[in-house]
Amino acid sequence: MLGVGLDTDGHKRLTSGPNFALVGGSEETHDVMTEKVLKINEKLAAKGKKLEEVSPKEFDDIAGELGMHKLPRTKTP
C-alpha cells in the first residue's frame, strides 16, 4: 500500500512497514494514513491472509469497513 499526503505543515514524514509506505502529509493526515494501514493489516491478519493474497474486491471491502471509499473514475478526453 502506498499513501501520499498532499497537505503539509513543513515537516517531512515517512512511515513504512512490511507492506506499506506512507509519505508526506501534515501530522494529522499522516496519523490518519498510519491508522488506516495498521487497521487494514489487523483485518488481514484476522482473516489469516496477507495483502498479496486478497482480491481487489476483498481489499475494497476491507477498506470500506474502515470508511475508505474509492473515488469514481473520470474519463479523459
C-alpha positions in Angstrom: 0.0 0.0 0.0 1.2 3.5 -0.8 -0.2 6.6 0.9 0.7 10.1 -0.1 -0.3 13.0 2.0 -0.7 16.1 -0.1 -1.1 18.7 2.6 1.9 19.9 4.6 2.9 21.6 7.8 6.6 22.0 6.8 7.8 18.6 8.2 8.9 15.6 6.1 7.3 12.4 7.1 7.9 8.8 6.0 6.5 5.7 7.7 6.9 2.2 6.3 6.1 -1.3 7.2 6.2 -4.8 5.6 3.6 -3.9 3.0 3.1 -0.2 3.1 4.9 3.2 2.7 3.4 6.5 3.7 4.9 9.7 2.6 4.1 13.3 3.4 1.1 15.0 4.8 0.5 17.1 7.9 0.9 15.4 11.3 -2.9 14.8 11.3 -3.0 13.4 7.8 0.0 11.2 8.3 -1.5 9.8 11.6 -4.8 9.0 9.8 -3.0 7.2 7.0 -0.9 5.2 9.5 -4.0 4.3 11.5 -5.8 3.1 8.3 -2.9 0.9 7.1 -2.5 -0.7 10.5 -6.2 -1.5 10.8 -6.1 -3.0 7.3 -3.2 -5.2 8.3 -5.1 -6.2 11.5 -8.2 -7.2 9.5 -6.0 -9.1 7.0 -4.3 -10.9 10.0 -7.7 -11.8 11.5 -8.6 -13.4 8.1 -5.3 -15.3 8.1 -4.3 -13.5 4.9 -1.5 -11.4 3.5 -2.1 -8.3 1.3 -0.9 -10.1 -1.8 -3.5 -12.9 -1.2 -6.6 -10.8 -1.3 -8.5 -9.8 -4.4 -9.1 -6.2 -5.3 -12.7 -6.6 -4.3 -11.8 -8.1 -0.9 -9.4 -5.2 -0.3 -12.0 -2.7 -1.3 -14.5 -4.3 1.2 -11.9 -4.2 4.0 -11.1 -0.5 3.2 -14.8 0.3 3.0 -15.3 -1.2 6.5 -12.8 1.4 7.7 -14.6 4.3 6.0 -12.3 4.4 2.9 -14.1 4.7 -0.4 -12.8 4.6 -4.0 -13.2 7.7 -6.0 -15.1 7.4 -9.2 -13.0 7.2 -12.3 -13.1 10.2 -14.5 -13.0 9.9 -18.3 -10.1 11.6 -20.0 -10.8 13.5 -23.2 
